[in-house]
Amino acid sequence: MRTLIVVRSLKMGGMERVAVNLADAFAATGHESHLVSFREVKQSLAPERDDVRVHRLPLTRYARLTVVGYLFEMLARLLLNPFLERSLFLGSGLMGGVVFRWWLKRFERRYGKVDRIIFRGQGTFELVWSFRDSRARYVLENIFHSPTASWRRRLFARCLYHRRDLVAVSDGVARSVHQAMPLWRFSPRSMEVIPNPCPVESIRKHMLVDEPKLPRTPYLVNVARLAPAKDHELLLQAYAASGLELPMVVVGDGQQLNCLQQLAVSLGIEDRVVFAGSQQNPYPWMRNARLFVLSSRFEGMGIVLFEALACDTPVLSVDCPGGVRQILKGELESSIVEREVEALAAGMRQAVQGPKPRVREEWLEDFLPPRIVSAFLAS
């Protein structure tokens, strides 16, 4: 089959990495795999496989060149957005969907008809929200926060989710969608749960790459962007309360870096916390750690958990909404603690006692790429 995965960009991020992994998985299982992004970035992710074809579509620029698209965008920017927060996409995505359909027709004249189109991430949906096609699947990467109903949420939901074929990356994401449906008054055409793929072979190849910056002594590790949703404040507070001497290595970059560095100083742990920055290959950092720790407020899937397990590193996670319990099930449930300082601190202390445990292959079976590919093509 011929598959097309669509993303806003190929920046270094969890969602983007999953899109690349899925494109590789389609190619590895014998399908013709294509990947298209709408925005250029300085450091972009690339597929492992040479037979994955990567395309660039400067969607916003093309939409503006139609003049009509530029007018829609300006109307949304000047009239809608000042009164309706985050509504700019209503103007830009209207012509964006038209441009994408035009690009898709040209694409199919060259390569042939596409059998499955997979849009990943809400930011991608927004750029092409006027596009509709029965071959399209829209992957929801994060849980829906739906405490209240409002006409703004209802308008956005009608544009982005109503009468579309949705795919949730975890049961937790799917539950949040079902809770939001009556509040936001939308109804998808279909709804499935298909988890993200874990490319075990690729991870194990990359985890063996020599990384000179790795600590030479045992350490704890967290890999995540430095954003409020990942709750590094809780991570550092629990680490300080644990009393552990093993260093805490934080792999990632983001808006909270300065605040977290100051917090480490105020907690008196600045000499034991290493902010390693964003790493294009985080797997050596995972493999050589004594324990991987997740402290997020919520996780759509929590792919870093099965990535750490693929690196043969035990994991510890707070209990948060989303997909954590879909990964840490059965005997792995003991790796989940309450999302508060003392529970996470106690979990860290207990997890590093004794020798490093071995990770079982069957813990990753539900996320192997061939299984995920079959689910997408059968949907």
N, C-alpha and C positions, 0 to 999 in steps of 0.2 A: 504494500500500500504506500501511497505518497502522503507524507505528513508535513504539516507546517506549524511550527511553534512561534508565537508572536509575543514579544516582550517590549517594554518601553525602552530599556537600554540593557547593556551587558556589563554594567558596573559590578564591582566586587560586592556582592550581597547574597544573602541566603536564597531569596526567591530566584535571582538570576542564576545562581549556581545550580539550582534544581532544574531550571529550564534547559541549561546546557547538558546536565546529566540525562535528562529525558530525551533530548535530541540524540545524544550518543547511544542511548538505549534503543531507540527506534532503528538506528543504523546497525547496531550490533545484532539485532534480531532479524535483519534482512530486509528492512523497509527503506524506502527512499526518504531521507530525512532532510528537512530544510528548517532554518532558523532565521527569523527576521527581527531586527530591532529598529526602533524609531529615532534613537538619539545616539550620537557619538559621545564617548567618554574617554578620558585620558588613559586610564588603565582598564582595559576591557577583558572579560573572560572569553575563553575560546574553547570550542569542543576538543575533546581528546582525539576523536577520529577524523581522518582526512576526508571520509566520504560524507560528512555532514556539511551541507552547503549553507554558508552564512550570507545573508543579504542585509543591506542597509537601505532603509526607506526614510528619508528626512521628511516625515509626515507633516510636521508643523510648517516647514518652509513651503512644501508643495501646496498645502491647504491655503496658505496666505497668498500664494501666487495666483490662485483662482480669483482673487479680488473679493468674490462673494465670501469666501472663507475668512478673509481679513476683516471684512465688515462685520460678520457674525462675532468674531473674536473681540473686536473693539466694542461692540454693543454689550457683550457680556462683561467685558472688563470695566466699562464706564458706567453702565446702568444696573447690571445684575449684581456683580461681585461686591460693590460697596454695601448693599443691603442684604445680600444672600451669601453668607460665607461659603467659600470653596465652590462657587458656582461657575467659575470661569470655563470649566470643561463643557458646560451646556452650549457655549458658543463655538469653542474650538473643536469639540468632538463631533459637532453636527456635520461640518464639511470634512473632518478627519475620516469619518466613516465612508464618505463618498470617495475620497482619495484612495483609501485602502481598497475599496472594491475595484476601482480603476486599476490599481497596481496588481491586484490579484488576477484580473482578467489578462493583463499582459504576462504575468508570471505563468499562468496556465497555458497561454499560447506557446510559450517556450518549453515548459517542462511537462505539461499534461495536467489533467484534472486532479485536484487535491481531494483526498479521501477524508482527512480529518484535520481540522484547524483548531489549535489549542491556544487560547489567550490566557496568559498568566499574570495575575495581579490586578488590583483595582485601578492602579494608575494607568495600566494598559487599556482596560475597559473604557476609561474616561476619554481617552484620545480618539476612540473609534465607536462611540456609543450608538451612533445611528446605523452602524453596520449590523445586519442580521443574516444568518445563514444556517440552514439545518445541519451543516457539517461542523459547526462551531461548538466548542465546549469552553466554558468560562471557569477557570480554576480560582477558587477562593482560598487565599493563603492564610487569612487571619480570622479570628472570631469576630462576630458582629456585637457591638456594644449597643444595646437597645433599651435603655432604661425608660425612655419616654417616646411618645409619638409626636411628630410635628409635620406640618405640611412640607417643610424643607426636606426632611428624611424621606417622606413619601414620594416627592418629586424625583429625588435622586434614585430611589429604589426602582421606580417605574422606568427610568431611563436605563439603568445599569443591569437590573436583574429580572425584571418582569418578562415572562414568556420566553426565557432563555434556558438552555441546557446547562445547569450549574454542576460543578464538581467541587466538593469540599475535600480538603486534604486530611481531615480527621473527623471522627465522630463528634468531637467537641465543637468543631466549626459548624458541622451540620446541625447540631442542636441549637446553636446560637442563631442560625438562619431560620429555623422553624419557629423559634421564639419571636424573631423580628417580623415574620411574614404578616401576622394579623395586625401588628402595630403600624407597620409601614405600608400595608395594603398592597402587597405584590405577591405574585404567584409564579414561580418558575415553571417552565414546561416540563423539566425533569430535574432530579436531584440525586446525585450519587456521591459516594465516598470512595476516593481513590487516593491512597497515601503517596507521599513523595518517594522516589526511588533512592535506594542506597547503593551506589556503584562500588561494591566492596573491593573488586579487583583493582579499580583505579585508585581508590583511597589507599590500599595497601602498597601500591607502587609508589605513590607520592609520599607516603609517610616515611619511606626509607631514604629520602633525599637528605643529604647532609645539611644541617642548619647550624652555622657557627655561633649564632646568638643564643642558642638554648642554654639554660642553666645547667651546670654540671652536677648539681645535687638534686634529689627528689623534690618535686614541687606540685602544687595544685594549679589547675588551669581553668579559665573561663574564656570562651570564644563567642563574642557577640559585639554588635555595634554599641557604642556608648550612648545609649538613648534611654529615656525614662522607662520605657516598657521592659527593659532588661533588668532594671532595679539593681544596679551595681552598688547602690548605697546599702541595700540589705546584704549583699555579698561581702562588702568590706566590714560592715558592722559585725556580721556573724564570724568572719575570719578573725577579727580582733578579739571577739569573745571566746573563740575556740582555744586561744593560747598556743596554737601550733607554731612551731618554728619553721616548718616547711614554707618556702616562699609561695606567694599567690601571684601567678602570672595572668594578666588580663590581655588577651589578644583581641584587638579591635580599636577602632577610632570613632570619633563622633563628637557631638556638641557638648557632652558632659565631661570631657577629659579634664579640664582645669578644675571643675568642681570636685571631681573624684580624687584628683591629686591633693587638693586641699583637705578633703575628708580624711585621706590616709594620714596626712600630717597631724590632724586634730585627734585621730585615734591612736597615734603613736606607732603606726605600723609602716611608715613610709620607707623604712629600710628593708622591709620584707615583701613589699608589693612592687611588681614589675609591670609597667605599662608598655607592652611590646609593640603597640600600634597595629595597623591593619596588615595582614599577611596574605599574599596571593595563594600561598600553600600553607594552610594552618595545620596540616596533618602531622608533620614532625613534632609540633608543639603538643598535639593531643597524644601521640604515641608515647612520648617520653615522660608524660605526666604520671604521677601516682594516682591522681583522681581528677575527674572532670566535674565541675560544679555548675549547676544552672540555677539562677535566682530570679527568673523572669516573673513579671506580673501576669502575663498570659503568653501562650505560644500556640500559633496555629497548628503546627506539627511538632516542632522541636527537633529539626533534622540534625542539629549538632549532637544530640544524644546518640542517635544510631551511628553517626560518623565517629564519635569517640569509641563506641563499642567495636566498630569495624577496625579501629586502631588498637584493639585489645586493651583498652583503658576502662576501668570501672567508672561508673557515673553516680552522681548524687544530684537529685532535683527537688526543688520545692513543688508542692502540689498546687498547680495553677490551672485555670481554664484553658481548654484547647486539646492538644494531642499528646501531652506527656504520658498519660496513662495508656494510650494506645501503643506506645513503645515500651514503657516500663510496666509490663504485665506479668502475671504468674509470679515466679520467684523473684523477679526484678522489682516487684512492688515494695520490697524492703529498701529500695534505693530512693524512695519518695518520703519527704518529711514535710511537716507543716511549714507554711510560708511565714515564718517569724524568726527572729534573731536567734533565740536560744535553741530552738529545734534544729535550725540549720547548722549552728555551731556544734551541737552534740553530734549531728550526723557526720560532719567533717572529722571530728575526733575519732568516732567509731570506725569510719570507713578506712582510715589510714593505719589502723591497728593490724598487726600481723603482715604476712606476705601479700603481695599484689595478686588478687584472684584472677583466674582465667575467664575469658569471655566465651560463651557457647555460640556456635554457629547458628543454631536454631533460633536464637533471639532475633536474628536479622532476616529470617526467611520471608516474612510478610512484606518486606520492602525491597526484595531483589528485583532488578530492572525488568527481566522478562515477564514477571507477574504483573508489574505496573503497566507495561506496554500492552499486554493482552487486555487488561481492564479498559484502557483508553480506546482501543480499537473495537471492542465489543460493545461499548456504551452507545 
